[in-house]
């Protein structure tokens, strides 16, 4: 089977489905960090699909969908539009949001 990049419609459906399952605090947090999906460059593996869809942004971190591994990931970025590191988790979007939320709550303490 030949790999094909995920479409914007598929990404939007995943986002919509996740938003329907988020509780009040997590949904409010997500609404603060989400962005309209946009393709960002990732130098190691992202060239074949013209990058990966970034869906969330906070500070120097992005949430993006790795459609090679079929999961959402959190990565740092130094230059806007470029994902610094390839991550191959197979998390759903809710888990990625929870991970960022948990990190911020940890830093707040």
C-alpha positions in Angstrom: 0.0 0.0 0.0 1.3 3.4 -0.9 1.4 6.1 1.8 -0.5 9.3 1.1 -0.5 12.4 3.3 -3.6 13.1 5.4 -6.0 15.7 4.0 -7.1 18.9 5.7 -10.6 17.5 5.8 -9.4 14.4 7.8 -7.5 16.6 10.2 -10.5 18.9 10.8 -12.7 15.8 11.5 -10.2 14.6 14.1 -10.1 18.0 15.7 -13.9 18.3 15.7 -14.3 14.8 17.2 -11.8 15.5 20.0 -13.4 18.9 20.8 -16.8 17.1 21.3 -15.1 14.9 24.0 -13.2 17.6 26.0 -14.4 18.8 29.4 -14.8 22.5 30.2 -11.3 23.3 31.5 -9.6 21.2 28.8 -11.8 22.7 26.1 -11.1 26.2 27.3 -7.4 25.5 27.3 -7.6 23.9 23.8 -9.4 27.0 22.5 -6.5 29.1 23.7 -3.8 27.1 21.9 -5.4 25.7 18.8 -4.7 27.2 15.4 -6.2 26.6 12.0 -4.3 23.6 10.8 -1.3 24.5 8.7 1.6 22.5 7.2 5.0 23.0 8.8 8.3 21.7 7.6 10.1 18.9 9.4 13.5 18.2 7.8 14.0 14.5 8.6 10.8 12.8 7.5 8.3 15.5 6.6 9.5 16.4 3.1 7.5 13.6 1.4 4.1 14.9 2.5 5.1 18.6 2.3 5.3 18.8 6.1 3.0 17.9 8.9 -0.2 19.5 10.0 0.3 21.7 13.1 -2.9 22.2 15.0 -1.8 23.8 18.3 0.8 26.3 19.4 1.9 27.5 22.8 5.2 29.2 23.6 7.9 27.3 21.7 5.9 24.1 21.4 3.6 22.8 18.7 1.1 20.0 18.5 1.2 18.3 15.1 -0.2 15.3 13.4 2.5 12.8 12.2 0.6 11.1 9.4 3.4 8.7 8.8 3.0 7.2 12.3 -0.7 8.2 12.5 -0.6 10.1 15.8 -0.3 13.6 17.4 2.9 14.7 18.8 4.4 17.7 20.7 7.7 19.2 19.5 9.7 22.3 20.0 10.2 24.8 17.3 12.9 27.5 17.0 11.7 29.0 13.7 8.0 29.6 13.1 6.9 27.1 10.4 9.6 24.5 11.1 9.2 21.6 13.5 12.5 21.0 15.3 12.3 17.3 15.9 10.5 14.3 14.5 8.4 12.5 17.2 6.7 9.2 16.4 4.1 8.8 19.2 0.7 7.5 18.1 -1.3 9.6 20.6 -4.7 10.9 19.8 -5.2 14.6 20.0 -6.8 14.5 23.5 -3.6 12.9 24.9 -1.4 15.5 23.3 -3.6 18.3 24.7 -3.5 16.7 28.2 0.3 16.4 28.0 0.7 20.1 27.3 -1.9 21.0 29.9 -0.2 18.8 32.5 3.2 20.4 31.7 1.8 23.9 32.3 0.1 22.8 35.5 3.4 21.3 36.7 5.4 24.5 35.9 2.8 26.5 37.8 3.6 24.8 41.1 
